[in-house]
Amino acid sequence: MKPLLLHTSLPCAIVDTAALGDAAAAGESLPADGSASLEEKMCFVLQLLEHGHTGDAAMLLDTINYNPNALTPALYTAWLWLARMSIYIGRADYLMAGDAAERSLRALDAVVVKKGDDFLAVLAGIIYNLADLYYATGDNSRATKCLSKAQKLYERLVKKDEARFAPMLTYAVEASMLIFSSRNKQMEVFAHYHDLTEQYSGMVEGGNRDALAQLVDSLQKEGDIMLEMGNHRDAMKYFTKALRYQKRISSEMGLKELSLSIGLARSLMRIANRRDQADQLLASLQPLALRLGASDAQAEIAELLDKKDKNNRIMTLLKGIF
């Protein structure tokens, strides 16, 4: 996906951006005496980002966002965290991007009058960035839903200011086509593994134990693809079936069982009446991952538990705002 054009979401355009742009391009800083207004700082952040000075922009954003004495309007705070989210996405730091998204949405939720182009522009930017975040992390189901919402918002905004918002509407449409194309490729890959599963199933039922491992791998691939496409109940069935066949190979809980169980937990997390079961499963897998010395699995389990709560909070905030 193409990165969000942050200038389309900036809620203030009342300062001399040309002068700030020249300063940003030259690698200069704002006046050290603190005389720069909040609007100037926000516009300077934008100019820094547009001139490739991401590190300087991040430092300035953190200075503003973590100032305990600042009385920043909620809409401005939402944009500042949106800008930070964009930086995190650009760095592929998706955990922190999710945290920035939640902070941005909480600020937006605090806006008293939830209407107007600036409010909708920030909201559209957050949702577009969420789509980018979910697409990058393989959650195409959520990415598709977010893109649909972002596209609707940009369609409304284009009617009021075509010059400002038309580029982002184009980006949202292009991203939708990208994900649609990706889903077609996923279905092609799924069809391939489905054929393999049928083949290995026949061999196993015919008494060929050597085909068991290939059958388990094929079922796991099917589960992974269903997860990415958002077919969580189907994914649950494939991981459950893979675990059942894996028990024929080994009665011990090893790395393969751990990997399959994490996949099962991922699918359970997205099924409303199975989320508690997912939590229990992940909790039971933590000591196993520790015993096996599977540091990657330990990190994945911890991230899943944190990400579950964060995603739930983000979706709840979105429903309350839009």
N, C-alpha and C positions, 0 to 999 in steps of 0.2 A: 504493500500500500504506500501511496505517496504521503509524506508527512504533512500534518496540519499546517495551513498557512495562518500563523498566529495573528497576523495583522488584521485578519477578518474578524477575530474575536475581541480585539482590544477595545475596551469600552470607553477609552478617552483618546481623543485626537485634537487636543486643544493647545498643544505646545509646538514649538518650532522643531519638528522632526528632522528637517534638513540639516540644521546645525548639530543636532544630536547624532545624526547619521555620519556626519563628517568626523565628529569626535570618536565615535565607535570604530569607524574604518581606520582611523589613525592609531587605534589602541589606547586612546586617552581614557581618563576616568572623569566621573562627575566631580564637581567642586568638593574639596575635602572639608569645607566649613559647614557642610550639611545644609546649605541653602537651597539645594535642589528640592523641588516639590515632589510629592508622591507620583503625580502624573508624569513628571519629567523622568523619574526613575523607571517607571513602567515603560515609557517609550524608549528609554535608553537600553533597557533589557531587550526589547524587540530589535533595536538597531544592532546590538551586540550579536544577537543570534543570527540576524540576516547577513552580518559580515563575518560569520564563522567563529566568533569569539565565545564559544560555548562555555568554557570554563569561567570566564569573567562574568558571563550572564548568570551562571549557576551561583557564583559567590554573591552577587548582588541580590539575587532572588532570596537566598538563604538569609542574608542580612535583613531584608525586609520582612520575610515570613516569620522569622524567629525573634523579632523585636517585641519584647513583652510590653513595652510602653506605647506601641503604635495603636492608633485608632483608625484602622483602615476600613473603609466602606466594604461591606460584604461582597459586592459585585467585583470590586478591585481585587479582594483576596481570592475570589474564585478564579480570576484570570491569572493571578500570580502563580497559584498552584497548578493551573492548566499549563502555563509555560514550563513550570518545573517538571510536570508530567511528560511534556514533549521532549525535554532533555533526557529524562530517564529512558524513554522509548528509543530515542536515538542511540543511546548507549547499551541497549538491550538489557537494561536493569528493570525487568518487568515487575519484580516484587515491590520495588520502591515506586514504580509508576502506578501500581494499584493503590498504594498508600496516598500518593499525591492526588489521584482521582477521587478517593474518598474525602480528602480534605477539601478539594475544590467543590464537590457536591454539597458538603456540609455548609460551606460558606454560601453557596448559591441558595440553599434551602433557607438560609437566614435572611435573604433579601425579602423585604416586606412586600413590595409591589412586583409580583412575578410576571412581568410583561414588558413589552418594548423590544426594539431591535437588539440593543446591547445585551439584555438578559438572555434572549433567545440565541444570540450569536455565541455567547459563552457556553450555554447549554449544548448547542450543536457541536461546538468544539470538543467538549468533554466526551460526548457520546461518540463522535468520530474517532477520538483518540482511544476510547475503550474498544472500539471495533478493531483498531490497529493492534492494540495490546492483545486482545483475544485471538486475532488471526495469527499473530507472531508466536503465540503459545499453543497453537493447534486447536483452539476451541472455536471451530468454525460456526457452530450453532449460535453461540452468543455473538460472534462477530457479525453474522448475518442479521440478527435481530437489531443490533446497535446500528448497523449501516442503514437499515430500513428507517429507523427513527431519525437518524441524522439527515438522511435524504429528504424526508418529509419536512423537517425544520428548514433546511436550506431552500427547498422549493417555496416555502412561505416567505423566507427572507429575500429571495431573488425578486419577488414581486414588488418589494419595497425599495431595494437597492441592488440592481443587477450588477453594477460595476464592482461592488464590494463582495458580493456573495456568489456570483456565478462560477468563479473558479473552484470553490469548495463543493458546489453542487456537482460539477464535472468530476471532481476527485471521488466523491461518494458513489457516483454512478459507475466510474471505472473500477472502483474497489469491489462493488457488487458483482461486476462481470468477472473480476479476477477470482473471487471466491466461488462463483458459479462454475467457472472453468476448473478450478481446483477440485470442486466436488465431483465433476465428471471424471477427472483423472483418478480420484479416490475410488469411485465406483468401478472403474476399469481394473484398478489394483485389487479391489475387493473381489471382483469376479474371478480374477486369477487365483487368489488364495482360496476362494470358495470351491473352485474346481479341484485344487490340491487337497482340500479337506475331504471332499467326496472320495477322491482317489485313495488317500491314506486311510480313511474310515473303512473302506472296503477291504483294504489289505489287513488292517488290524482285526476286523471281524472274521477274516479268513484265517486268523491265527498267526499273522506275521508280527511278532513283537518288535522287530527291528524298525517298524514303521511308526511305533508309538511316539517317539520323540519328534518326528516330523509332523505328526498329526497335532501334537500339543503346540508346536511352533506355529503351525498354520492357523489354528484356532485363536492363538494369542494375537496374530496379525489381524485377523478378522475383528477381534475385540477392539484392538487399537484403532482401526479405521472407523468402526462404528462410534467410538468415543469422539473422534475428531469431527464426525459428521453430526453429532448430537443425538444419535440413536442409542440412548443410554440403556434402555431395557434390553435391546438386542446385544449390546456390549456385555451386559451382565450375564446373559445366557452363554455367550462364547467363552468368557473367562471361567464361568462355573463349570462348563463342559471340559475346558482345558485342564482345570484342576482335578476333575474326576479322572481323566485319562492319565494325568501325571502321577496319581496315586498308584497306578499299575506299574509305573517305572520305579518309584521309590516311596516307601512309607514314612520316610524322614522329611522334615521341613528344611529344605535347603534354599539356595539362591533362586532356583527356578520357581519354586513354590512361593517364595517371597515376591518375586516379580509379578507373577500371576495374581497374587492376592492384592497387591497394590493396584493393579489394573481393575480388579473387581471392586475395590474400595472407591476408585475414581468414578466408576459407573454408578455405584450405589449413592454417592454424594449428590448426584443430579436427579435422583428419583425421590419425590417429595416424602413418601412414607417409608423410605429406606435410609434417610440421612443419619438417624441414630445408630443404625446397624453399621453404617460406614465408619462412624466415629469409634465404635467398639472394635471394629476390625483393625483400624489403623492403630489404635492403642495396643492391641494384642500383638501387632507386628513390630512395634518398636523394640521390645526386648529381643525378638528374633533377629532383627537387623543388627542389633548391638552384638549379640552372640556370634553372628556370622562375620562380624567385622565389615559389614557392607555400609561403608560411610555414605556412599551416594544414595542408597536406599533410606538411610536414616534422615538425610537432608531432605529427600523427596517427601517422606512421611510428614516431617515437621512443616514443610512448605504447604503440603496439602491441607493440613489442619488449620494453618494460618490463613491460607488462601480461601478456604471454605467460608470462614467467618467474614472475611473481607468482601468476597463476592456477594454474599448474602446482604451485607450492609449496603454495598453499592447499589444492588438491584432494588432494595427497599427504598433508598433515597431517590433513585430514578423514578420509581412508581409514584412517590409522593410529590415530585416536581413536575413530571411529564406523563 
